[in-house]
């Protein structure tokens, strides 16, 4: 059962379509990462879910309630902002207490001096204090409760922001690039912590990031957004191995995927160097196609061998692996190959080499970016003759 | 020994040369400040201990005689009191109104520039010229203000002509003049508040605009409010043009204010020594107010 769903969310600003019909469903306790290049609409989508912006059309459901007409305050969602948005004049403890105080105390009870005289106020305040402390202890920030945000480090502020969001058991948890203001080491550490917190709280989470490694490493499912469209929503492994669209393939993967322009003949066969692929049973007909192959499925051969002739442009040494940049003879595209340092030993810039692509891992994309089925011709032939 | 000392002395020379350049670069500003701020202040303090009168060639030091006279001077005490009343009215009212108008203008993008300009006009206009307009507005017979009050059967007072109301009349003009200035400062302060704080407040369950104001706007405006308060107090204590053009301290010394009294003593009665003593008191009041404000409020409005 989906606990949270978006249907056909559309939004435009001043005639510019920012979101072009985004739909998404989250299961109970699921962690979904919304990833995409900047300007793809992911933050706008998050603000719409939060109720801070309103969609032009579409439906937002949490549980079985339609939310799009409710204000942010009524939605029972929690959000962690990129800048953390802590109230600088309040201590960490007071910051964490704000969402509780706003919901449990009346306006009168929140007044200084007068509030304390009203019946029941003391009881509720003690309650809030207890919850704040419990939350702080579980995030290991109880020693910071009396400090103001200005006296805390970035990592500490980020935890306070998390605590403020989690303290009142929201039904959906939204995070807008919460790690982008941390330094690299802390960021990797904080990833693990957020995933851990999410597992403990079990609240469905929508996590916006532009960092694909964050998305792939943290999320149960990754939603890739490009130019206002949600192109693919799938498990990280599927997103990487089996992208449904050329833009997804292009955006996900570090180093980037190799994309090579090619042609499909009338029989649905694509020939590239010595490689022959068929896109059957997809439509026949002569069109342009793009071949995609991840750098780890490109192998180095000596000069004159392999399917493609190329010349080494430069090498990037990354410790456990080496990225070889090689310019293809003929079409002039630069291919990336991810190889072990052993395989790259002795390579120098300018050297002529041969490249092979693992035919089982070559993807085909149509001109409009759609993924096409692809299989090595020999394999297909074998199957048709057998069948 | 010399080998070791050499690098240190080289560093020393470089440091000294840098310091010399720094002083050289700062000297024009230092010179101007000495000439136009420090020296006149010292001159005023010194003159305050003399019986110097303009036109006489010589003067003698009289010690604290001027200050002793000030304490028993009924005009001076009256003018101190009037200035206090004027400041106590104009400062809070113009701050509250300025903030209110800034909030209204900020919350509605339509006509923002228009209203900002309209409210800022009094700041840009010449108060001496506008005083004539106010004289007409406040006129007991033909003035629109009293005509308006008469519509509701309220007999309007002789605003600037009666000793019981003149300080309030002047206060209204003072407020009219400073609201626009305060508004512009508050507008600048409002635009500096991070939008994400408002978003966070909304997500945290803040529904009413009063709560939003209490949780975000007011605390975040702290530094602006402190600055606006400081400027407003200084401007109120310095009230002079309206008094000079409209009431001349009257009727019956009911609108005697500090600057007016100092002006009278110094430039009409030519008792420069006595006026200087008043000026020293005037400066001391301002300095004490500023120190108090920054001592007690500064730490409460800056959070980092």
Interface residues (C-beta under 8 A of the other chain):
Chain A: X47 X50 X51 X52 X71 X72 X73 X74 X77 X78 X79 X81 X82 X83 X85 X86 X87 X88 X89 X90 X98 X99 X102 X103 X107 X110 X148 X149 X150 X164
Chain B: X194 X196 X197 X199 X200 X201 X202 X203 X204 X205 X206 X207 X208 X210 X211 X214 X215 X216 X219 X220 X222 X303 X304
